Amino acid sequence: MGGRGSPSPRSPSPLTAPTTPLQIRAYEAADWPAVWALLEPVFRAGETFPHDPAISEPEAWALWVEQSQAVMVAIAATGAVVGTYYIRPNSLTLGAHVANAGYVVAEHCRRQGIGSRLCQHSLQEARRLGFRAMQFNLVVSTNTAGIRCWRQNGFQIIGTLPGAFRHKQLGYMDAYVMVQRLVEGPAT
């Protein structure tokens, strides 16, 4: 999830519904320019995603769309794409029952609950696709808004990776592994 810092005291909780209507639907090819407009500044910032800040648009498309099992977009009442997420297997064959996801919300729409809505939607979609858990492998410790959102949506930090993320501005930062089970019962 892009963005950083804490919401202002008057900001709604990440579990609060956005103040405007929001539709979350499957990505369509015509959405790419708007999705790229969301992704590019987040990737260039080098603060939350591990990708090369100089990633090209075709590389970003392959990463976000082609390599994913599901891609969704959040559409505001105006028709504008204001958020997106992907779901893919977190690992290869014997670990492919665990999902991974990435989220981006338009900067001007942050702190309105959209990230939380995307997270909740992705958990439902991951269950529908047959995943048994969702894991985030590299949650940068400075991404406090994302961490707060995911915790409020049921994720737990299960490990810290010391200095695992090379933040573009701050240097080597710790990163967390976060997970949420999607099915009840034994892990087997």
Secondary structure, DSSP 8 states (H G I E B T S, - for coil): ----S---TTS--TTS--SS-EEEEE--GGGHHHHHHHHHHHHHHTSS--S-TT--HHHHHIIIIIT-SEEEEEEETTS-EEEEEEEEESSSGGGTTEEEEEEEE-GGGTTSSHHHHHHHHHHHHHHHTT-SEEEEEEEETT-HHHHHHHHHTT-EEEEEEEEEEEETTTEEEEEEEEEEE-S-S---
